[in-house]
Amino acid sequence: CLAVYVVDVLDFNGSFIRRIREIIGRNPVIIVGTKIDLLPPKTDMELVKNWLLYILRKKKLRVLEVKLVSNETSKGINHAVNS
């Protein structure tokens, strides 16, 4: 089983499900960070990806990949869907 977990990059703590590890167990997960269009224009997206990866691995999730998307501008949607 592969899980896809969507989090808000602007409100990570508010969108994070505290019991996510209990829900998905040791199944691998692809993280989709949303609302990147609201980040400052010069934000280094690699740093955002690495930050999400770091936090979620600390939570003992088996993160395979981190995708960043904007539902507003559709940026990154095709790339995330094709994963």
N, C-alpha and C positions, 0 to 999 in steps of 0.2 A: 504494500500500500504506500502511496506517495501522498503526502499532505501539501497543500498550498495554503500558506498563512499570510493574510493581508494585514499590514500594519500601517498606521498613519505616521509618517516621518516627523510631522510637526507636533504630534501628541502621542508619542510612543507609549508612555506610561498609561495614558487613558485608553489606548486601543489594545494594550497587551492583556491577554487572558492569563491570569495568574496560574491557572491549573492546566495550561496548554500541554505540559509534559504528560500529565495524567490522561489527557484526551487522546493525544497522538502516539503516546508510548515512545518506542525507539524507532518508529518509522521515519524515513528520510523526509525532509521538508524543503520546499522552495519558498523563500520569503519574497513577498511583493510589497515594496514600500511605496505608498501612494502620496499624492499631493506635492510632488517635487516642483511643480510649477510655482508654488508659494515660497520656495527657498530663494535666498538672494541670488541674482543672476550669475555671480562668479563663484558659486558654491562648487567645490570639488566633489563630484558625484562618487568618485572612488573612495573618498574619505567617508562619505555617508554610507556606502555599501560596507566598508570595513567596520564602521561603528556598529551597524546592525548585526553584522556577522559576529563581532566580538561579544555583544550583549547576549545574543541568542545562544551562542555556544556556551557562555557562562551559565545559561539556564539549562544546559545539558541537552539541547536540541541538536539533531543530526542535520545540520543545514547543508544542503547540496549546492544551493545557488541563491544569490540575492539579486532581484530585479527591481529597478526603480521606474515608476510610471507616473504619468499625470492623466487623470481622467478628464480634466478640463481641456488640455491641449492634445491629448492622445500620444504624447511623447512616451516612447518606450513600450507602448501597448503591444505592437506587433512583435517586438523582440521577446517580451514576456510570454506571449501566447505561443510562440514558436519553440519555447523551451521544452 
